[in-house]
Amino acid sequence: MAAFTALAIGLALAGTATSIYGQVKAGKAAKKQGEAEQRSAESQAELSDYNAAVADVQARDTELRGELDAQRFRSRTRVLVGEQRTGFAAGNVDVGFGSAVDVQADATFLGELDALQVVSNSQREAWGIRVEAEDYRKRAEIQRKEGVNAAAAGKARQTAAYWGAAGTAVSAGGSLLEQKYGWGKAKK
């Protein structure tokens, strides 16, 4: 009977040890998974930061191209006004008086309106790109927070597994002591 009891206690100890080992191993795996999720989130955040920086450069480039296009448009307007003056002069019309001045003024005015529209369009496009850049920055911020939360959750799962292992050890110890010494049993 003593050999049977010793065998039962040995098997119970082995089972308990296996259970505790499994719980500890699962806890370590949960922590590693949380850390891996944090590293992945950080990589995604870095990509979002990069995309935001690229969008910032694109927005500035869009504005510069708009300014250059407006300057080119103004140059073409000056050429047009010059051609008008040449045409008027060729027709023996005084280019500095009357209708000739009005036509030149209208061409200059409308040309400037068109140049301003080119600048305005480029600024609106740049604004849209900057909104996109801000979206990338917010994504990066969220991704980093998700990574921190994943790591914390992994650590919490590890702690819970360790407490579970401790509970298993205490419970098994109590059962073995009860079996061996009859603790907790009412005396007859």
Backbone as a printed PyTorch tensor [residue, N CA C, xyz], in Angstrom:
tensor([[[  0.8150,  -1.1880,   0.0000],
         [  0.0000,   0.0000,   0.0000],
         [  0.8650,   1.2610,   0.0000]],

        [[  1.9650,   1.2590,   0.7270],
         [  2.8680,   2.4010,   0.7830],
         [  3.5030,   2.6460,  -0.5760]],

        [[  3.8240,   1.5650,  -1.2920],
         [  4.4190,   1.7080,  -2.6280],
         [  3.4050,   2.3300,  -3.5800]],

        [[  2.1540,   1.8880,  -3.4330],
         [  1.0990,   2.4510,  -4.2810],
         [  0.9110,   3.9410,  -3.9860]],

        [[  0.9370,   4.3140,  -2.7320],
         [  0.7990,   5.7160,  -2.3380],
         [  1.9770,   6.5300,  -2.8560]],

        [[  3.1790,   5.9760,  -2.7490],
         [  4.3650,   6.6830,  -3.2330],
         [  4.2820,   6.8630,  -4.7420]],

        [[  3.7980,   5.8170,  -5.4370],
         [  3.6510,   5.9090,  -6.8950],
         [  2.6080,   6.9610,  -7.2600]],

        [[  1.5110,   6.9900,  -6.5700],
         [  0.4550,   7.9690,  -6.8270],
         [  0.9630,   9.3820,  -6.5690]],

        [[  1.7130,   9.5360,  -5.4840],
         [  2.2680,  10.8560,  -5.1710],
         [  3.2760,  11.2630,  -6.2430]],

        [[  4.1120,  10.3260,  -6.6710],
         [  5.0940,  10.6080,  -7.7300],
         [  4.4250,  11.0040,  -9.0260]],

        [[  3.3720,  10.2920,  -9.4150],
         [  2.6330,  10.6340, -10.6350],
         [  1.9490,  11.9990, -10.4990]],

        [[  1.4140,  12.2550,  -9.3390],
         [  0.7630,  13.5440,  -9.1160],
         [  1.7880,  14.6690,  -9.1990]],

        [[  2.9640,  14.4380,  -8.6160],
         [  4.0220,  15.4480,  -8.6900],
         [  4.4650,  15.6760, -10.1330]],

        [[  4.5980,  14.5890, -10.8820],
         [  5.0170,  14.7090, -12.2860],
         [  3.9590,  15.4650, -13.0890]],

        [[  2.7060,  15.1390, -12.8660],
         [  1.6260,  15.8390, -13.5630],
         [  1.5750,  17.3100, -13.2100]],

        [[  1.7680,  17.5880, -11.9280],
         [  1.7740,  18.9820, -11.4660],
         [  2.9460,  19.7350, -12.0670]],

        [[  4.1100,  19.1070, -12.0670],
         [  5.3030,  19.7520, -12.6360],
         [  5.0980,  20.0310, -14.1210]],

        [[  4.5060,  19.0770, -14.8260],
         [  4.2340,  19.2740, -16.2550],
         [  3.2490,  20.4140, -16.4590]],

        [[  2.2330,  20.4770, -15.6390],
         [  1.2380,  21.5520, -15.7410],
         [  1.8840,  22.9060, -15.4570]],

        [[  2.6860,  22.9580, -14.4110],
         [  3.3570,  24.2170, -14.0570],
         [  4.2980,  24.6290, -15.1800]],

        [[  5.0650,  23.6930, -15.6910],
         [  5.9940,  23.9930, -16.7830],
         [  5.2320,  24.5330, -18.0020]],

        [[  4.1200,  23.9000, -18.3250],
         [  3.3090,  24.3600, -19.4640],
         [  2.7790,  25.7730, -19.2490]],

        [[  2.3370,  26.0640, -18.0320],
         [  1.8200,  27.4010, -17.7460],
         [  2.9200,  28.4550, -17.8260]],

        [[  4.0870,  28.1380, -17.2920],
         [  5.2050,  29.0830, -17.3450],
         [  5.6420,  29.2920, -18.7940]],

        [[  5.7160,  28.1900, -19.5340],
         [  6.1220,  28.2880, -20.9460],
         [  5.1010,  29.1060, -21.7450]],

        [[  3.8160,  28.9020, -21.4890],
         [  2.7740,  29.6820, -22.1730],
         [  2.8770,  31.1560, -21.8050]],

        [[  3.2050,  31.4400, -20.5470],
         [  3.3690,  32.8280, -20.1170],
         [  4.5230,  33.5040, -20.8300]],

        [[  5.6430,  32.7850, -20.9480],
         [  6.7990,  33.3420, -21.6610],
         [  6.4570,  33.5660, -23.1330]],

        [[  5.7290,  32.6260, -23.7210],
         [  5.3350,  32.7680, -25.1270],
         [  4.4040,  33.9610, -25.3150]],

        [[  3.4940,  34.1680, -24.3640],
         [  2.5770,  35.3150, -24.4450],
         [  3.3490,  36.6250, -24.3760]],

        [[  4.3570,  36.6720, -23.5050],
         [  5.1680,  37.8830, -23.3920],
         [  5.9360,  38.1150, -24.6900]],

        [[  6.5310,  37.0630, -25.2390],
         [  7.2770,  37.2000, -26.4990],
         [  6.3590,  37.6350, -27.6370]],

        [[  5.1410,  37.1000, -27.6670],
         [  4.1880,  37.4990, -28.7040],
         [  3.8510,  38.9780, -28.5740]],

        [[  3.6220,  39.4450, -27.3590],
         [  3.3410,  40.8650, -27.1330],
         [  4.5000,  41.7400, -27.5720]],

        [[  5.7200,  41.3010, -27.2720],
         [  6.9060,  42.0620, -27.6930],
         [  7.0340,  42.0650, -29.2150]],

        [[  6.7390,  40.9250, -29.8510],
         [  6.7980,  40.8580, -31.3170],
         [  5.7460,  41.7750, -31.9360]],

        [[  4.5600,  41.8070, -31.3430],
         [  3.5100,  42.7050, -31.8390],
         [  3.9310,  44.1620, -31.6740]],

        [[  4.6340,  44.4700, -30.5850],
         [  5.1130,  45.8330, -30.3890],
         [  6.1470,  46.1920, -31.4520]],

        [[  7.0750,  45.2710, -31.7360],
         [  8.0810,  45.5430, -32.7720],
         [  7.4150,  45.7230, -34.1300]],

        [[  6.4210,  44.9040, -34.4240],
         [  5.6970,  45.0300, -35.6930],
         [  4.9730,  46.3720, -35.7740]],

        [[  4.3350,  46.7580, -34.6830],
         [  3.6310,  48.0510, -34.6550],
         [  4.6130,  49.2040, -34.8250]],

        [[  5.7900,  49.0840, -34.2220],
         [  6.8010,  50.1410, -34.3620],
         [  7.2780,  50.2250, -35.8080]],

        [[  7.4510,  49.0820, -36.4550],
         [  7.8420,  49.0920, -37.8740],
         [  6.7800,  49.7710, -38.7280]],

        [[  5.5190,  49.4650, -38.4500],
         [  4.4340,  50.1120, -39.1840],
         [  4.4100,  51.6070, -38.9020]],

        [[  4.6730,  51.9840, -37.6690],
         [  4.6950,  53.4020, -37.3070],
         [  5.8310,  54.1200, -38.0250]],

        [[  6.9910,  53.4760, -38.1110],
         [  8.1150,  54.0850, -38.8210],
         [  7.7850,  54.2760, -40.2990]],

        [[  7.0870,  53.3130, -40.8870],
         [  6.6670,  53.4520, -42.2840],
         [  5.6810,  54.6100, -42.4260]],

        [[  4.7730,  54.7390, -41.4930],
         [  3.8260,  55.8550, -41.5260],
         [  4.5490,  57.1940, -41.3650]],

        [[  5.5490,  57.2470, -40.4780],
         [  6.3470,  58.4670, -40.3230],
         [  7.0500,  58.8120, -41.6410]],

        [[  7.6070,  57.8000, -42.2800],
         [  8.2910,  58.0150, -43.5610],
         [  7.3010,  58.5520, -44.6030]],

        [[  6.1250,  57.9230, -44.6780],
         [  5.1100,  58.3720, -45.6380],
         [  4.6840,  59.8160, -45.3540]],

        [[  4.6070,  60.1820, -44.0810],
         [  4.2550,  61.5660, -43.7240],
         [  5.3440,  62.5260, -44.2010]],

        [[  6.5990,  62.1410, -44.0180],
         [  7.7060,  63.0050, -44.4590],
         [  7.6980,  63.1540, -45.9770]],

        [[  7.4260,  62.0650, -46.6830],
         [  7.3500,  62.1300, -48.1530],
         [  6.2020,  63.0360, -48.5730]],

        [[  5.0670,  62.9100, -47.9040],
         [  3.9160,  63.7580, -48.2320],
         [  4.2310,  65.2320, -47.9790]],

        [[  4.9690,  65.5290, -46.9100],
         [  5.3630,  66.9210, -46.6510],
         [  6.2050,  67.4700, -47.7970]],

        [[  7.1430,  66.6610, -48.2810],
         [  7.9880,  67.0810, -49.4090],
         [  7.1300,  67.2750, -50.6580]],

        [[  6.1900,  66.3640, -50.8860],
         [  5.3130,  66.4800, -52.0560],
         [  4.4700,  67.7510, -51.9750]],

        [[  3.9840,  68.0750, -50.7960],
         [  3.1620,  69.2810, -50.6420],
         [  3.9820,  70.5250, -50.9790]],

        [[  5.1930,  70.5960, -50.4590],
         [  6.0450,  71.7620, -50.7460],
         [  6.3800,  71.8230, -52.2350]],

        [[  6.6500,  70.6620, -52.8270],
         [  6.9390,  70.6140, -54.2620],
         [  5.7340,  71.0980, -55.0710]],

        [[  4.5490,  70.7200, -54.6560],
         [  3.3350,  71.1520, -55.3480],
         [  3.1970,  72.6660, -55.2980]],

        [[  3.4650,  73.2500, -54.1400],
         [  3.3930,  74.7110, -54.0200],
         [  4.4360,  75.3980, -54.9070]],

        [[  5.6470,  74.8690, -54.9010],
         [  6.7100,  75.4770, -55.7290],
         [  6.3750,  75.3730, -57.2150]],

        [[  5.8620,  74.2080, -57.6160],
         [  5.4690,  74.0640, -59.0270],
         [  4.3570,  75.0360, -59.3850]],

        [[  3.4240,  75.2570, -58.4620],
         [  2.3510,  76.2220, -58.7040],
         [  2.8920,  77.6300, -58.8850]],

        [[  3.8630,  78.0000, -58.0440],
         [  4.4610,  79.3350, -58.1650],
         [  5.2110,  79.4900, -59.4950]],

        [[  5.9520,  78.4350, -59.8660],
         [  6.6670,  78.4830, -61.1510],
         [  5.7010,  78.5510, -62.3320]],

        [[  4.6280,  77.7570, -62.2690],
         [  3.6270,  77.7950, -63.3470],
         [  2.9820,  79.1740, -63.4440]],

        [[  2.7280,  79.7920, -62.2920],
         [  2.1380,  81.1380, -62.3020],
         [  3.1110,  82.1460, -62.9160]],

        [[  4.3960,  82.0080, -62.5950],
         [  5.3950,  82.9080, -63.1990],
         [  5.4490,  82.7180, -64.7170]],

        [[  5.4010,  81.4630, -65.1530],
         [  5.3820,  81.2090, -66.6080],
         [  4.1290,  81.8050, -67.2520]],

        [[  3.0070,  81.6810, -66.5610],
         [  1.7560,  82.2330, -67.0990],
         [  1.8410,  83.7560, -67.2080]],

        [[  2.4130,  84.3880, -66.1820],
         [  2.5820,  85.8440, -66.2260],
         [  3.5100,  86.2530, -67.3780]],

        [[  4.5570,  85.4730, -67.6140],
         [  5.4670,  85.7640, -68.7450],
         [  4.7220,  85.6660, -70.0690]],

        [[  3.8940,  84.6410, -70.2130],
         [  3.1090,  84.5020, -71.4550],
         [  2.1370,  85.6680, -71.6130]],

        [[  1.5780,  86.1370, -70.4860],
         [  0.6720,  87.2870, -70.5480],
         [  1.4330,  88.5310, -71.0150]],

        [[  2.6410,  88.7230, -70.4870],
         [  3.4440,  89.8760, -70.9270],
         [  3.7650,  89.7750, -72.4270]],

        [[  4.0370,  88.5650, -72.8950],
         [  4.2990,  88.3680, -74.3350],
         [  3.0420,  88.7090, -75.1320]],

        [[  1.8790,  88.2630, -74.6500],
         [  0.6110,  88.5480, -75.3360],
         [  0.3690,  90.0570, -75.4080]],

        [[  0.5820,  90.7590, -74.2980],
         [  0.3920,  92.2160, -74.2760],
         [  1.3850,  92.8750, -75.2440]],

        [[  2.6030,  92.3760, -75.2750],
         [  3.5980,  92.9070, -76.2130],
         [  3.1680,  92.6940, -77.6580]],

        [[  2.6070,  91.5280, -77.9490],
         [  2.1180,  91.2560, -79.3100],
         [  0.9430,  92.1710, -79.6560]],

        [[  0.0800,  92.4300, -78.6500],
         [ -1.0410,  93.3570, -78.8780],
         [ -0.5140,  94.7510, -79.2120]],

        [[  0.4660,  95.2000, -78.4480],
         [  1.0330,  96.5330, -78.6830],
         [  1.6460,  96.6090, -80.0940]],

        [[  2.3470,  95.5270, -80.4620],
         [  2.9670,  95.4960, -81.8010],
         [  1.8910,  95.5470, -82.8770]],

        [[  0.8200,  94.8220, -82.6590],
         [ -0.2790,  94.8230, -83.6300],
         [ -0.9350,  96.1760, -83.7440]],

        [[ -1.1530,  96.7890, -82.5940],
         [ -1.7540,  98.1260, -82.6200],
         [ -0.8330,  99.1140, -83.3370]],

        [[  0.4330,  99.0670, -82.9940],
         [  1.3950,  99.9960, -83.6110],
         [  1.4790,  99.7590, -85.1170]],

        [[  1.4000,  98.5160, -85.5370],
         [  1.4480,  98.2110, -86.9780],
         [  0.2210,  98.7670, -87.6890]],

        [[ -0.8840,  98.8750, -86.9610],
         [ -2.1070,  99.4350, -87.5480],
         [ -2.2230, 100.9250, -87.3290]],

        [[ -1.1490, 101.5780, -86.9770],
         [ -1.1300, 103.0150, -86.7320],
         [ -2.0980, 103.4440, -85.6380]],

        [[ -2.2270, 102.5860, -84.5940],
         [ -3.0660, 102.9190, -83.4390],
         [ -2.1150, 103.2990, -82.3040]],

        [[ -2.4430, 104.3950, -81.6190],
         [ -1.6290, 104.8410, -80.4870],
         [ -1.7890, 103.8300, -79.3510]],

        [[ -0.7090, 103.1190, -79.0040],
         [ -0.7680, 102.0510, -78.0040],
         [ -0.9290, 102.5760, -76.5850]],

        [[ -0.7580, 103.8530, -76.3660],
         [ -0.8400, 104.4310, -75.0330],
         [ -2.1080, 105.2140, -74.8010]],

        [[ -3.1400, 104.9960, -75.6600],
         [ -4.3240, 105.8250, -75.5300],
         [ -5.5760, 105.0330, -75.9310]],

        [[ -6.6890, 105.2700, -75.2530],
         [ -7.9990, 104.7780, -75.6480],
         [ -8.1670, 103.2650, -75.5380]],

        [[ -8.7730, 102.7040, -76.5940],
         [ -9.1190, 101.2830, -76.6130],
         [ -7.8950, 100.3930, -76.5270]],

        [[ -6.7940, 100.8300, -77.1230],
         [ -5.5700, 100.0240, -77.0900],
         [ -5.1110,  99.8190, -75.6350]],

        [[ -5.1850, 100.8590, -74.8380],
         [ -4.8080, 100.7510, -73.4250],
         [ -5.7850,  99.8430, -72.7020]],

        [[ -7.0850,  99.9620, -72.9860],
         [ -8.0980,  99.1280, -72.3400],
         [ -7.8820,  97.6500, -72.6600]],

        [[ -7.5950,  97.3310, -73.9110],
         [ -7.3790,  95.9370, -74.3190],
         [ -6.1450,  95.3720, -73.5960]],

        [[ -5.0920,  96.1540, -73.5310],
         [ -3.8750,  95.6970, -72.8470],
         [ -4.1260,  95.5110, -71.3470]],

        [[ -4.8600,  96.4230, -70.7590],
         [ -5.1700,  96.3410, -69.3150],
         [ -6.0230,  95.1100, -69.0310]],

        [[ -7.0210,  94.8500, -69.9030],
         [ -7.8640,  93.6610, -69.7270],
         [ -7.0330,  92.3820, -69.8280]],

        [[ -6.1460,  92.3220, -70.8080],
         [ -5.3020,  91.1340, -70.9780],
         [ -4.4040,  90.9310, -69.7560]],

        [[ -3.8320,  92.0110, -69.2400],
         [ -2.9710,  91.9340, -68.0560],
         [ -3.7840,  91.4860, -66.8450]],

        [[ -4.9640,  92.0760, -66.6720],
         [ -5.8300,  91.7310, -65.5380],
         [ -6.2540,  90.2640, -65.5990]],

        [[ -6.7470,  89.8280, -66.7550],
         [ -7.2020,  88.4350, -66.8890],
         [ -6.0320,  87.4560, -66.7560]],

        [[ -4.8810,  87.8370, -67.2710],
         [ -3.6930,  86.9970, -67.1170],
         [ -3.3010,  86.8260, -65.6590]],

        [[ -3.3850,  87.9180, -64.8980],
         [ -3.0570,  87.8340, -63.4710],
         [ -4.0790,  86.9810, -62.7230]],

        [[ -5.3710,  87.1190, -63.0970],
         [ -6.3880,  86.2670, -62.4640],
         [ -6.0870,  84.7850, -62.7190]],

        [[ -5.7100,  84.4670, -63.9560],
         [ -5.3750,  83.0790, -64.2810],
         [ -4.1390,  82.6120, -63.5050]],

        [[ -3.1400,  83.4610, -63.3770],
         [ -1.9300,  83.1080, -62.6190],
         [ -2.2710,  82.8590, -61.1500]],

        [[ -3.1400,  83.7130, -60.5960],
         [ -3.5590,  83.5200, -59.2100],
         [ -4.3540,  82.2230, -59.0410]],

        [[ -5.1400,  81.8720, -60.0580],
         [ -5.8880,  80.6130, -60.0040],
         [ -4.9300,  79.4170, -60.0150]],

        [[ -3.8600,  79.5060, -60.7900],
         [ -2.8460,  78.4400, -60.8130],
         [ -2.2400,  78.2720, -59.4190]],

        [[ -1.8850,  79.3820, -58.7630],
         [ -1.3170,  79.3260, -57.4140],
         [ -2.3410,  78.7470, -56.4340]],

        [[ -3.5750,  79.2090, -56.5350],
         [ -4.6280,  78.7310, -55.6380],
         [ -4.8370,  77.2220, -55.7940]],

        [[ -4.8620,  76.7470, -57.0090],
         [ -5.0410,  75.3100, -57.2550],
         [ -3.8940,  74.4990, -56.6460]],

        [[ -2.6770,  74.9960, -56.8040],
         [ -1.5330,  74.2580, -56.2530],
         [ -1.5730,  74.2680, -54.7220]],

        [[ -2.0350,  75.3690, -54.1360],
         [ -2.1320,  75.4250, -52.6790],
         [ -3.2040,  74.4730, -52.1570]],

        [[ -4.3130,  74.3570, -52.8770],
         [ -5.3520,  73.4060, -52.4700],
         [ -4.8380,  71.9710, -52.5700]],

        [[ -4.1140,  71.6810, -53.6340],
         [ -3.5450,  70.3400, -53.7900],
         [ -2.5430,  70.0710, -52.6620]],

        [[ -1.7100,  71.0440, -52.3480],
         [ -0.7300,  70.8910, -51.2630],
         [ -1.4420,  70.6880, -49.9210]],

        [[ -2.5380,  71.4010, -49.7070],
         [ -3.2990,  71.2350, -48.4680],
         [ -3.7890,  69.7890, -48.3530]],

        [[ -4.3110,  69.2310, -49.4420],
         [ -4.7720,  67.8400, -49.4270],
         [ -3.6450,  66.8760, -49.0920]],

        [[ -2.4660,  67.1440, -49.6200],
         [ -1.3160,  66.2880, -49.3340],
         [ -0.8970,  66.4320, -47.8760]],

        [[ -0.9760,  67.6360, -47.3320],
         [ -0.6280,  67.8420, -45.9180],
         [ -1.6280,  67.1340, -44.9940]],

        [[ -2.8850,  67.1110, -45.3920],
         [ -3.8860,  66.3700, -44.6100],
         [ -3.5080,  64.8910, -44.6010]],

        [[ -3.0890,  64.3900, -45.7450],
         [ -2.6440,  63.0020, -45.8470],
         [ -1.4210,  62.7680, -44.9390]],

        [[ -0.4930,  63.7150, -44.9250],
         [  0.6920,  63.5920, -44.0660],
         [  0.2780,  63.5350, -42.5950]],

        [[ -0.6540,  64.3800, -42.2090],
         [ -1.1260,  64.3810, -40.8200],
         [ -1.8060,  63.0530, -40.4870]],

        [[ -2.5420,  62.5090, -41.4520],
         [ -3.1580,  61.1950, -41.2580],
         [ -2.0770,  60.1400, -41.0040]],

        [[ -1.0040,  60.1740, -41.7640],
         [  0.0980,  59.2320, -41.5490],
         [  0.7060,  59.3960, -40.1560]],

        [[  0.8620,  60.6430, -39.7080],
         [  1.4250,  60.8740, -38.3800],
         [  0.5040,  60.3210, -37.2780]],

        [[ -0.7990,  60.5290, -37.4550],
         [ -1.7570,  60.0010, -36.4680],
         [ -1.7350,  58.4720, -36.4710]],

        [[ -1.6300,  57.8850, -37.6680],
         [ -1.5360,  56.4220, -37.7470],
         [ -0.3060,  55.9300, -36.9860]],

        [[  0.8140,  56.6110, -37.1710],
         [  2.0430,  56.2150, -36.4790],
         [  1.8510,  56.2750, -34.9690]],

        [[  1.2070,  57.3290, -34.5090],
         [  0.9550,  57.4860, -33.0790],
         [  0.0800,  56.3440, -32.5550]],

        [[ -0.9680,  56.0350, -33.2940],
         [ -1.8800,  54.9480, -32.8900],
         [ -1.1490,  53.6110, -32.9210]],

        [[ -0.3450,  53.3840, -33.9720],
         [  0.3810,  52.1210, -34.0790],
         [  1.3440,  51.9370, -32.9150]],

        [[  2.0110,  53.0080, -32.5220],
         [  2.9250,  52.9080, -31.3740],
         [  2.1530,  52.5790, -30.0950]],

        [[  1.0040,  53.2260, -29.9050],
         [  0.1990,  52.9320, -28.7130],
         [ -0.2900,  51.4880, -28.7350]],

        [[ -0.6960,  51.0130, -29.9040],
         [ -1.1330,  49.6190, -30.0140],
         [  0.0120,  48.6700, -29.6670]],

        [[  1.2180,  49.0170, -30.1030],
         [  2.3770,  48.1870, -29.7880],
         [  2.6590,  48.1410, -28.3020]],

        [[  2.5920,  49.3010, -27.6570],
         [  2.8120,  49.3560, -26.2040],
         [  1.7360,  48.5340, -25.4940]],

        [[  0.4900,  48.6670, -25.9580],
         [ -0.6070,  47.9120, -25.3440],
         [ -0.4350,  46.4080, -25.5560]],

        [[  0.0300,  46.0060, -26.7400],
         [  0.2430,  44.5840, -27.0230],
         [  1.3330,  44.0240, -26.1150]],

        [[  2.4040,  44.7890, -25.9330],
         [  3.4820,  44.3430, -25.0450],
         [  2.9840,  44.2330, -23.6040]],

        [[  2.2070,  45.2120, -23.1670],
         [  1.6680,  45.1800, -21.8050],
         [  0.7140,  44.0000, -21.6240]],

        [[ -0.0940,  43.7380, -22.6510],
         [ -1.0180,  42.6020, -22.5760],
         [ -0.2410,  41.2860, -22.5100]],

        [[  0.8320,  41.1850, -23.2840],
         [  1.6570,  39.9780, -23.2400],
         [  2.2720,  39.7760, -21.8670]],

        [[  2.7520,  40.8590, -21.2900],
         [  3.3400,  40.7820, -19.9550],
         [  2.2600,  40.4040, -18.9240]],

        [[  1.0640,  40.9560, -19.0900],
         [ -0.0400,  40.6190, -18.1730],
         [ -0.4250,  39.1390, -18.3080]],

        [[ -0.4300,  38.6400, -19.5560],
         [ -0.7380,  37.2150, -19.7500],
         [  0.3560,  36.3500, -19.1150]],

        [[  1.6090,  36.8180, -19.1900],
         [  2.6990,  36.0800, -18.5630],
         [  2.5100,  36.0510, -17.0480]],

        [[  2.2030,  37.2000, -16.4740],
         [  1.9940,  37.2750, -15.0300],
         [  0.8310,  36.3780, -14.6080]],

        [[ -0.2470,  36.3930, -15.3790],
         [ -1.4060,  35.5390, -15.0700],
         [ -1.0180,  34.0690, -15.1410]],

        [[ -0.2010,  33.7140, -16.1270],
         [  0.2400,  32.3230, -16.2510],
         [  1.1130,  31.9340, -15.0600]],

        [[  1.9850,  32.8440, -14.6220],
         [  2.8260,  32.5520, -13.4640],
         [  1.9730,  32.3800, -12.2070]],

        [[  0.9750,  33.2460, -12.0470],
         [  0.0780,  33.0950, -10.8980],
         [ -0.7090,  31.7900, -11.0020]],

        [[ -1.0960,  31.4380, -12.2060],
         [ -1.7880,  30.1580, -12.4050],
         [ -0.8930,  28.9920, -12.0360]],

        [[  0.3880,  29.0840, -12.4280],
         [  1.3360,  28.0290, -12.0790],
         [  1.5170,  27.9520, -10.5680]],

        [[  1.5990,  29.1020,  -9.9240],
         [  1.7380,  29.1230,  -8.4660],
         [  0.4940,  28.5080,  -7.8230]],

        [[ -0.6710,  28.8440,  -8.3460],
         [ -1.9090,  28.2680,  -7.8120],
         [ -1.9500,  26.7610,  -7.9920]],

        [[ -1.4840,  26.3100,  -9.1490],
         [ -1.4330,  24.8670,  -9.3930],
         [ -0.4920,  24.2030,  -8.3980]],

        [[  0.6660,  24.8280,  -8.1520],
         [  1.6380,  24.2580,  -7.2200],
         [  1.0560,  24.1880,  -5.8060]],

        [[  0.4120,  25.2520,  -5.3790],
         [ -0.1700,  25.2770,  -4.0360],
         [ -1.2960,  24.2540,  -3.9140]],

        [[ -2.1460,  24.2010,  -4.9170],
         [ -3.2690,  23.2520,  -4.9030],
         [ -2.7650,  21.8150,  -4.8840]],

        [[ -1.7780,  21.5300,  -5.7420],
         [ -1.2300,  20.1710,  -5.7870],
         [ -0.5320,  19.8380,  -4.4790]],

        [[  0.1930,  20.8110,  -3.9570],
         [  0.8670,  20.5820,  -2.6700],
         [ -0.1250,  20.2630,  -1.5710]],

        [[ -1.2110,  21.0100,  -1.5480],
         [ -2.2470,  20.7630,  -0.5440],
         [ -2.8650,  19.3850,  -0.7100]],

        [[ -3.1240,  19.0060,  -1.9630],
         [ -3.7020,  17.6800,  -2.2210],
         [ -2.7420,  16.5810,  -1.7890]],

        [[ -1.4650,  16.7540,  -2.0960],
         [ -0.4800,  15.7380,  -1.7210],
         [ -0.3300,  15.6370,  -0.2060]],

        [[ -0.3220,  16.7760,   0.4500],
         [ -0.2340,  16.7460,   1.9190],
         [ -1.4660,  16.0730,   2.5250]],

        [[ -2.5990,  16.3390,   1.9150],
         [ -3.8210,  15.7120,   2.4110],
         [ -3.7590,  14.2060,   2.2050]],

        [[ -3.2670,  13.8050,   1.0300],
         [ -3.1470,  12.3760,   0.7460],
         [ -2.1510,  11.7190,   1.6980]],

        [[ -1.0180,  12.3550,   1.8710],
         [  0.0670,  11.7560,   2.6580],
         [ -0.2540,  11.7600,   4.1440]],

        [[ -0.7320,  12.8850,   4.6350],
         [ -0.8860,  13.0390,   6.0790],
         [ -2.3360,  13.1520,   6.5410]],

        [[ -3.2380,  13.1910,   5.5580],
         [ -4.6400,  13.2580,   5.9190],
         [ -5.0780,  14.6040,   6.4460]],

        [[ -4.3520,  15.6560,   6.0850],
         [ -4.7140,  16.9960,   6.5430],
         [ -6.0720,  17.3830,   5.9800]],

        [[ -6.8230,  18.0370,   6.7400],
         [ -8.1120,  18.5350,   6.3000],
         [ -9.2090,  17.4770,   6.4200]],

        [[ -8.8690,  16.2450,   6.7600],
         [ -9.8870,  15.2050,   6.9190],
         [-10.3590,  15.2010,   8.3790]],

        [[-11.6160,  14.9370,   8.5510],
         [-12.1590,  14.9010,   9.9080],
         [-11.6610,  13.6130,  10.5850]],

        [[-11.2740,  13.7170,  11.8350],
         [-10.7950,  12.5600,  12.6160],
         [-11.9870,  11.7490,  13.0800]],

        [[-11.8560,  10.4280,  12.9510],
         [-12.9540,   9.5430,  13.3690],
         [-12.7320,   8.9370,  14.6980]]])
